[in-house]
Every structure is written in C-alpha cells, then in structure tokens.
Amino acid sequence: MNCEKIKESVSIRTVLESFNLLPAKENRRTAFYFALDREEKIPSLSVDFVKNKAFDFGTGKSYDVISIIQQINKCSVSEALKYLHKFDLSVLEKESVAEIDYSKNYEIIQVGNVRHPALVEYLKSRKVFEQRHLVKEIVYRFDGRKFFGIGFLNDSGGYEIRNKYTKICLGQKDVTWIKNGCHTNNEVLIFEGFFDYLTYRMLEKEENSIPDHLILNSTAMLFKVKQKLKDYHKISLFLDNDLNGRATKKMIQNDYENVEDCSLLYIDFKDLNDWFCNFNEKL
C-alpha cells in the first residue's frame, strides 16, 4: 500500500487516539485538539475528519496521517509508515489498542438521570430524548475543573461521555453488549456509537425475536468481540459511512457469513443518527 493510499485509508482520529489524544471540542466534521508540540490553554490544532487532515493555527503547519506521526514521534517517513502498519485495513491488531491508555486524572462526582437543561437540549437536538432512560447525566472533575455530559456505560465500567463539545471516555475503554436474555437468539446488531443505538431504539418495532445489540464505542474495539461474534448466525451492521466504518464493515464481511450492511439506509449521511435527524427535520 503506497503513501497516498494510506493517507486515504487510515483515519486521522484513530491515529490521534492511538497516542491517547482526544479532542477538546468537536462537531460531526471537525474537532479541535491541543497542540502537539507545546502547552496551551486554548486548543489550536484543527482536525478535519472528512478531509482526514489537521492544521495547526499556531504554527501554520498542515498534517496528514503520516506527517502527524512524524511530528509526534519525531521520526522519519519510513518509521511513521511502520507505525501505521498496526492500522492495516485487513486486520485490527489487538496490540494497537492495548497501547491506548484511556485512564485520565478524573473524578466522577455524580451519576443521575438527565436533567441539566443543556443536556436535555442536546438529546433533543439529536432526536433521541425519548431514550434518556438508557443514558446518565455524569458530573465529573478533570484537571481541577468541573464538567458534565451524557454518559453511556460500557462493559468495563467506563463511561462514554458526550455533550455538544466533548467526546471522551472516562475509565477503561470497552464495548457495550446489550443482550435480550434469550439463549436461542441468533442475530446481533452492531453500532459504532451509542447515539446510533439510541436512534435505532427510536425506530425499532416490537418483534417476536429481539436481536442482541453491540455498541463498539470505537471501531478499535472490534478485536475484543471477534470470537463472540462467531456465535451468531446473522450480523447486521449500522456503522458510520466514513473511513473507519467502511474498513470495519469490510473486516466483518470478510470474517463472518450472513452479514447485512444496514448503512445503505443512510448511505448519503455520516451515520444513522445524522440521517434520522435530517429525516425528522423534513417532517
């Protein structure tokens, strides 16, 4: 795989996450990170997830997935390419995730029902307010400052935290399995993030056989569930229509039989929630 193909195939978000770098604020297309080479109070590294590039407003430097590794590791192009081998699209290596330390200097102050007006409005803006019983309002302290967000529990006791400006994980990163308790169930629905799962809950209808649900919370978590997925006769995918989502879809389709790509429902949108929000605005 040549350099240009790698630049297109490997998500810059995944690369930054591999160095335990998470956005200070973000929206669906872009995010701001703190600078790679200096301390600052206001994040100045702008990352465009669609173009898969970053721009440092402090220095005027632009980065792709190769040059950003060079900047972080202070290494050559060949060394950066060697680092990128762990993101090979044909396999998601376990050790590439094991290097990520999601532990933070944080303290969870309060866990409760979603009541804060800003969080209520955020859930309404994502059209999933009716599913608020599936998430929590988390108040936490990070680096001496107090924050709050929507929290979604994973299987290791960590919380995926989301609000209008934040996308982080408090505690250990992991998937979230939601099983229907039926030992004879043969179908699992896989979602990349919990807002897509909440969206599906808005759409689903009563059925005789309710499938299990798996929320990856990050495509990098796929290695943790590869063996368990062999227990299912059918896998339905609700993954994002981006580089990570397409690569993960391809890996699952290659490894398992009877895989249904449900992203065709929202082919012109970033993800299921994005489609659902746009669909409801037109009603």
Backbone hydrogen bonds in HBPLUS format (Angstrom, degrees):
<---DONOR---> <-ACCEPTOR-->    atom                        ^
c    i                          cat <-CA-CA->   ^        H-A-AA   ^      H-
h    n   atom  resd res      DA  || num        DHA   H-A  angle D-A-AA Bond
n    s   type  num  typ     dist DA aas  dist angle  dist       angle   num
A0006-ILE N   A0002-ASN O   3.01 MM   4  6.31 155.8  2.07 153.3 160.6     1
A0007-LYS N   A0003-CYS O   2.95 MM   4  6.21 158.0  2.00 151.5 157.3     2
A0008-GLU N   A0004-GLU O   3.23 MM   4  6.45 138.4  2.41 136.7 146.5     3
A0008-GLU N   A0005-LYS O   3.18 MM   3  5.19 129.3  2.46  94.0 107.1     4
A0009-SER N   A0005-LYS O   2.92 MM   4  6.03 139.6  2.08 143.2 155.2     5
A0009-SER N   A0006-ILE O   3.12 MM   3  4.98 122.2  2.47  92.1 107.1     6
A0010-VAL N   A0006-ILE O   3.05 MM   4  5.86 159.2  2.10 158.0 156.6     7
A0015-VAL N   A0011-SER O   3.16 MM   4  6.53 155.4  2.22 146.9 153.6     8
A0016-LEU N   A0012-ILE O   3.02 MM   4  6.20 163.7  2.04 146.8 150.5     9
A0017-GLU N   A0013-ARG O   2.87 MM   4  6.12 156.0  1.93 150.2 157.5    10
A0018-SER N   A0014-THR O   2.99 MM   4  6.20 140.3  2.15 141.3 151.4    11
A0018-SER N   A0015-VAL O   3.12 MM   3  5.15 125.6  2.44  94.4 108.4    12
A0019-PHE N   A0016-LEU O   3.07 MM   3  5.35 147.7  2.17 104.3 113.8    13
A0021-LEU N   A0016-LEU O   2.91 MM   5  5.13 158.6  1.95 143.2 142.2    14
A0020-ASN N   A0017-GLU O   2.84 MM   3  4.70 156.3  1.89 108.3 111.2    15
A0024-ALA N   A0032-PHE O   2.79 MM   8  5.83 153.5  1.86 155.7 164.0    16
A0032-PHE N   A0025-LYS O   2.84 MM   7  5.49 164.3  1.86 159.6 162.1    17
A0027-ASN N   A0030-THR O   2.87 MM   3  5.60 168.8  1.88 167.7 167.3    18
A0049-PHE N   A0029-ARG O   2.86 MM  20  5.58 152.3  1.94 164.1 173.4    19
A0031-ALA N   A0047-VAL O   2.95 MM  16  5.23 140.5  2.10 140.6 151.7    20
A0047-VAL N   A0031-ALA O   2.81 MM  16  5.23 168.3  1.83 159.4 161.7    21
A0033-TYR N   A0045-LEU O   2.81 MM  12  5.00 164.0  1.84 146.9 151.5    22
A0045-LEU N   A0033-TYR O   3.00 MM  12  5.00 157.1  2.05 163.8 157.4    23
A0057-PHE N   A0044-SER O   3.05 MM  13  5.46 169.2  2.06 152.8 149.3    24
A0046-SER N   A0055-PHE O   2.80 MM   9  5.14 157.5  1.85 159.8 151.9    25
A0055-PHE N   A0046-SER O   2.68 MM   9  5.14 152.4  1.75 149.8 159.5    26
A0048-ASP N   A0053-LYS O   2.79 MM   5  5.45 162.2  1.82 167.5 173.7    27
A0052-ASN N   A0048-ASP O   2.78 MM   4  5.64 124.1  2.10 136.6 153.1    28
A0053-LYS N   A0048-ASP O   3.19 MM   5  5.45 147.0  2.31 144.2 150.2    29
A0054-ALA N   A0063-TYR O   2.90 MM   9  4.98 159.6  1.94 141.8 146.1    30
A0063-TYR N   A0054-ALA O   2.78 MM   9  4.98 156.8  1.84 146.4 146.6    31
A0056-ASP N   A0061-LYS O   2.86 MM   5  5.34 168.5  1.88 163.0 166.4    32
A0060-GLY N   A0056-ASP O   2.69 MM   4  5.39 146.3  1.80 153.7 164.0    33
A0068-ILE N   A0064-ASP O   2.99 MM   4  5.93 150.9  2.08 151.6 158.8    34
A0069-ILE N   A0066-ILE O   3.19 MM   3  5.41 127.9  2.48 101.0 113.5    35
A0070-GLN N   A0066-ILE O   3.09 MM   4  6.44 154.4  2.15 146.7 154.5    36
A0071-GLN N   A0067-SER O   2.94 MM   4  6.16 150.2  2.03 140.5 147.8    37
A0072-ILE N   A0068-ILE O   3.06 MM   4  6.25 156.5  2.12 139.2 145.1    38
A0073-ASN N   A0069-ILE O   2.80 MM   4  5.82 172.3  1.81 157.0 159.7    39
A0074-LYS N   A0070-GLN O   2.73 MM   4  5.08 122.0  2.06 131.7 143.1    40
A0075-CYS N   A0070-GLN O   3.26 MM   5  4.82 142.1  2.41 116.0 126.7    41
A0080-ALA N   A0076-SER O   2.97 MM   4  6.21 149.8  2.06 143.6 152.4    42
A0081-LEU N   A0077-VAL O   2.88 MM   4  6.17 153.7  1.95 151.5 158.7    43
A0082-LYS N   A0078-SER O   3.02 MM   4  6.24 146.6  2.14 138.2 147.1    44
A0083-TYR N   A0079-GLU O   3.02 MM   4  6.31 151.4  2.11 141.9 149.1    45
A0084-LEU N   A0080-ALA O   3.03 MM   4  6.33 144.9  2.16 141.6 151.4    46
A0085-HIS N   A0082-LYS O   3.17 MM   3  5.34 155.4  2.23 102.9 110.5    47
A0087-PHE N   A0084-LEU O   2.92 MM   3  5.46 160.7  1.96 116.7 123.1    48
A0088-ASP N   A0085-HIS O   3.12 MM   3  5.35 148.7  2.22 118.8 116.5    49
A0091-VAL N   A0088-ASP O   3.26 MM   3  5.83 158.5  2.31 114.5 120.0    50
A0096-SER N   A0093-GLU O   3.28 MM   3  5.57 141.1  2.44 102.1 112.0    51
A0097-VAL N   A0094-LYS O   3.06 MM   3  5.64 145.9  2.18 113.8 122.5    52
A0098-ALA N   A0094-LYS O   3.09 MM   4  6.35 153.6  2.17 146.9 155.2    53
A0100-ILE N   A0097-VAL O   2.90 MM   3  5.45 154.7  1.97 116.0 123.9    54
A0106-TYR N   A0104-LYS O   2.85 MM   2  5.41 126.6  2.14 108.4  92.0    55
A0107-GLU N   A0141-ARG O   2.85 MM  34  5.06 141.2  2.00 142.6 151.9    56
A0141-ARG N   A0107-GLU O   2.71 MM  34  5.06 157.7  1.76 147.0 154.7    57
A0109-ILE N   A0139-VAL O   2.69 MM  30  5.38 146.3  1.80 140.7 151.5    58
A0110-GLN N   A0139-VAL O   3.10 MM  29  5.01 158.0  2.15 138.2 139.1    59
A0139-VAL N   A0110-GLN O   2.92 MM  29  5.01 167.0  1.94 148.0 151.2    60
A0112-GLY N   A0137-GLU O   3.05 MM  25  5.22 154.6  2.12 141.2 149.0    61
A0137-GLU N   A0112-GLY O   2.71 MM  25  5.22 173.7  1.71 152.5 154.6    62
A0119-LEU N   A0116-HIS O   2.98 MM   3  5.36 122.1  2.33 109.1 123.5    63
A0120-VAL N   A0116-HIS O   2.88 MM   4  6.12 159.1  1.92 161.2 168.2    64
A0121-GLU N   A0117-PRO O   2.91 MM   4  6.02 160.3  1.95 145.5 150.7    65
A0122-TYR N   A0118-ALA O   2.98 MM   4  6.12 143.2  2.12 131.8 142.2    66
A0123-LEU N   A0119-LEU O   2.97 MM   4  6.23 161.6  2.00 149.8 152.8    67
A0124-LYS N   A0120-VAL O   3.01 MM   4  6.26 153.5  2.08 144.5 152.5    68
A0125-SER N   A0121-GLU O   2.81 MM   4  6.04 148.3  1.91 144.4 153.3    69
A0126-ARG N   A0122-TYR O   3.10 MM   4  6.39 135.7  2.30 141.0 152.3    70
A0126-ARG N   A0123-LEU O   3.23 MM   3  5.13 130.6  2.49  91.6 104.4    71
A0128-VAL N   A0123-LEU O   3.07 MM   5  5.56 167.6  2.08 156.2 154.4    72
A0127-LYS N   A0124-LYS O   2.97 MM   3  4.79 156.8  2.02 100.3 106.7    73
A0131-GLN N   A0128-VAL O   2.90 MM   3  5.54 161.2  1.94 120.5 126.8    74
A0132-ARG N   A0129-PHE O   3.08 MM   3  5.36 148.6  2.18 123.2 120.7    75
A0134-LEU N   A0131-GLN O   2.96 MM   3  5.77 168.5  1.98 126.3 130.1    76
A0135-VAL N   A0132-ARG O   3.23 MM   3  5.49 167.3  2.25 110.0 113.8    77
A0136-LYS N   A0151-GLY O   2.90 MM  15  4.92 156.7  1.96 142.6 149.3    78
A0151-GLY N   A0136-LYS O   2.68 MM  15  4.92 167.4  1.69 150.8 152.9    79
A0138-ILE N   A0149-GLY O   2.92 MM  11  5.43 176.9  1.92 167.2 167.8    80
A0149-GLY N   A0138-ILE O   2.96 MM  11  5.43 143.6  2.09 144.1 155.3    81
A0140-TYR N   A0147-PHE O   2.94 MM   7  5.41 159.8  1.98 140.8 147.6    82
A0147-PHE N   A0140-TYR O   2.76 MM   7  5.41 166.8  1.78 169.8 173.0    83
A0142-PHE N   A0145-ARG O   2.74 MM   3  5.28 156.5  1.79 157.0 161.0    84
A0145-ARG N   A0142-PHE O   2.99 MM   3  5.28 165.9  2.01 115.0 118.8    85
A0150-ILE N   A0162-ARG O   2.73 MM  12  5.08 165.1  1.75 156.8 153.3    86
A0162-ARG N   A0150-ILE O   2.89 MM  12  5.08 152.6  1.96 141.5 150.6    87
A0152-PHE N   A0160-GLU O   2.92 MM   8  5.03 146.3  2.03 135.6 146.5    88
A0160-GLU N   A0152-PHE O   2.87 MM   8  5.03 169.7  1.88 146.4 145.0    89
A0154-ASN N   A0158-GLY O   2.85 MM   4  5.42 159.1  1.89 158.8 160.0    90
A0157-GLY N   A0154-ASN O   3.15 MM   3  5.55 162.2  2.18 118.5 119.7    91
A0155-ASP N   A0175-VAL O   2.86 MM  20  5.99 169.4  1.87 161.9 160.3    92
A0159-TYR N   A0170-LEU O   2.85 MM  11  5.15 156.4  1.90 148.3 154.7    93
A0170-LEU N   A0159-TYR O   2.82 MM  11  5.15 162.6  1.85 154.3 155.1    94
A0161-ILE N   A0168-ILE O   2.82 MM   7  5.31 168.9  1.84 151.4 154.5    95
A0168-ILE N   A0161-ILE O   3.15 MM   7  5.31 155.0  2.22 143.2 150.4    96
A0163-ASN N   A0166-THR O   3.21 MM   3  5.25 148.9  2.31 138.5 137.9    97
A0176-THR N   A0215-ILE O   2.87 MM  39  5.09 154.1  1.94 149.4 156.7    98
A0215-ILE N   A0176-THR O   2.90 MM  39  5.09 172.6  1.91 151.2 153.5    99
A0178-ILE N   A0213-HIS O   2.80 MM  35  5.00 163.5  1.82 162.2 158.7   100
A0213-HIS N   A0178-ILE O   2.79 MM  35  5.00 168.0  1.80 151.1 155.0   101
A0185-ASN N   A0182-CYS O   3.27 MM   3  5.56 168.7  2.28 111.5 113.8   102
A0233-HIS N   A0186-ASN O   2.89 MM  47  5.14 132.0  2.13 124.3 138.1   103
A0234-LYS N   A0186-ASN O   2.97 MM  48  6.26 144.5  2.10 164.7 167.1   104
A0212-ASP N   A0187-GLU O   3.05 MM  25  6.36 157.9  2.10 158.4 151.9   105
A0188-VAL N   A0234-LYS O   3.12 MM  46  6.58 150.8  2.21 150.2 158.0   106
A0236-SER N   A0188-VAL O   2.96 MM  48  6.32 168.4  1.98 158.5 162.2   107
A0189-LEU N   A0212-ASP O   2.87 MM  23  6.25 158.9  1.91 148.4 152.8   108
A0214-LEU N   A0189-LEU O   2.80 MM  25  6.07 156.9  1.85 168.0 167.7   109
A0190-ILE N   A0236-SER O   2.83 MM  46  6.19 165.3  1.85 169.0 173.6   110
A0238-PHE N   A0190-ILE O   2.81 MM  48  5.84 157.7  1.85 168.9 172.4   111
A0191-PHE N   A0214-LEU O   2.79 MM  23  6.15 163.7  1.81 163.7 168.1   112
A0216-LEU N   A0191-PHE O   2.87 MM  25  6.24 166.7  1.89 169.5 167.1   113
A0217-ASN N   A0192-GLU O   2.96 MM  25  5.70 125.6  2.26 130.5 145.8   114
A0196-ASP N   A0193-GLY O   3.23 MM   3  5.67 134.2  2.46 106.1 116.8   115
A0197-TYR N   A0193-GLY O   3.38 MM   4  6.79 149.1  2.48 140.0 148.7   116
A0198-LEU N   A0194-PHE O   2.87 MM   4  6.14 159.7  1.91 148.4 153.2   117
A0199-THR N   A0195-PHE O   2.93 MM   4  6.04 147.6  2.04 134.5 143.7   118
A0200-TYR N   A0196-ASP O   2.90 MM   4  6.17 154.7  1.97 144.4 150.7   119
A0201-ARG N   A0197-TYR O   3.03 MM   4  6.35 151.6  2.11 147.3 154.9   120
A0202-MET N   A0198-LEU O   3.16 MM   4  6.51 130.9  2.42 135.3 147.9   121
A0202-MET N   A0199-THR O   2.93 MM   3  5.05 132.0  2.17  98.3 112.2   122
A0203-LEU N   A0199-THR O   3.19 MM   4  6.57 131.2  2.45 138.8 152.0   123
A0203-LEU N   A0200-TYR O   2.88 MM   3  4.96 132.3  2.11  98.2 112.2   124
A0204-GLU N   A0200-TYR O   2.78 MM   4  5.91 148.2  1.88 160.9 169.9   125
A0221-MET N   A0218-SER O   3.00 MM   3  5.63 167.7  2.02 119.3 123.2   126
A0222-LEU N   A0219-THR O   3.21 MM   3  5.72 165.2  2.23 119.5 120.4   127
A0224-LYS N   A0221-MET O   3.02 MM   3  5.72 149.5  2.11 120.5 128.1   128
A0225-VAL N   A0222-LEU O   3.07 MM   3  5.70 158.1  2.12 120.1 126.0   129
A0229-LEU N   A0225-VAL O   3.02 MM   4  6.16 151.6  2.10 159.3 166.3   130
A0230-LYS N   A0227-GLN O   3.17 MM   3  5.61 151.3  2.25 108.1 116.3   131
A0231-ASP N   A0228-LYS O   3.03 MM   3  5.72 165.6  2.05 119.3 123.9   132
A0232-TYR N   A0229-LEU O   3.23 MM   3  5.71 167.0  2.24 113.5 117.5   133
A0235-ILE N   A0258-ASN O   3.16 MM  23  6.53 162.6  2.19 153.2 156.8   134
A0260-GLU N   A0235-ILE O   2.79 MM  25  6.20 162.7  1.82 160.9 166.9   135
A0237-LEU N   A0260-GLU O   2.84 MM  23  6.10 171.4  1.84 177.7 178.3   136
A0262-CYS N   A0237-LEU O   2.90 MM  25  5.47 140.4  2.06 141.6 154.2   137
A0241-ASN N   A0270-LYS O   2.77 MM  29  5.13 172.1  1.78 152.6 155.4   138
A0246-ARG N   A0242-ASP O   2.89 MM   4  6.02 167.5  1.91 160.2 163.4   139
A0247-ALA N   A0243-LEU O   2.97 MM   4  6.08 158.1  2.02 147.8 154.2   140
A0248-THR N   A0244-ASN O   2.91 MM   4  6.06 162.5  1.94 152.5 157.3   141
A0249-LYS N   A0245-GLY O   2.93 MM   4  6.07 157.1  1.99 145.1 151.8   142
A0250-LYS N   A0246-ARG O   3.01 MM   4  6.18 157.8  2.06 143.7 149.3   143
A0251-MET N   A0247-ALA O   3.06 MM   4  6.35 155.2  2.12 146.4 152.7   144
A0252-ILE N   A0248-THR O   3.02 MM   4  6.28 162.9  2.05 153.6 157.6   145
A0253-GLN N   A0249-LYS O   2.89 MM   4  6.08 162.3  1.92 153.8 159.2   146
A0254-ASN N   A0250-LYS O   2.98 MM   4  6.11 144.7  2.11 142.3 151.5   147
A0255-ASP N   A0251-MET O   3.07 MM   4  6.22 138.9  2.25 140.6 151.1   148
A0256-TYR N   A0252-ILE O   3.01 MM   4  5.97 141.7  2.16 153.6 159.8   149
A0265-LEU N   A0262-CYS O   3.14 MM   3  5.91 164.2  2.16 118.5 122.4   150
A0266-TYR N   A0263-SER O   2.98 MM   3  5.42 138.1  2.16 108.5 118.7   151
A0269-PHE N   A0266-TYR O   2.93 MM   3  5.40 160.3  1.97 126.2 127.4   152
A0275-TRP N   A0271-ASP O   3.09 MM   4  6.39 161.8  2.12 153.6 158.0   153
A0276-PHE N   A0272-LEU O   2.92 MM   4  6.14 160.0  1.96 148.5 154.6   154
A0277-CYS N   A0273-ASN O   2.86 MM   4  6.05 159.5  1.90 152.8 157.3   155
A0278-ASN N   A0274-ASP O   3.12 MM   4  6.31 163.3  2.15 147.5 151.8   156
A0279-PHE N   A0275-TRP O   2.80 MM   4  5.95 156.8  1.86 152.2 159.6   157
A0280-ASN N   A0276-PHE O   2.99 MM   4  6.12 158.9  2.04 146.9 151.4   158
A0281-GLU N   A0277-CYS O   3.14 MM   4  6.31 140.8  2.30 139.4 149.5   159
A0282-LYS N   A0279-PHE O   3.27 MM   3  5.50 140.1  2.44  99.5 109.8   160
A0283-LEU N   A0280-ASN O   3.25 MM   3  5.22 149.9  2.35  96.9 105.6   161
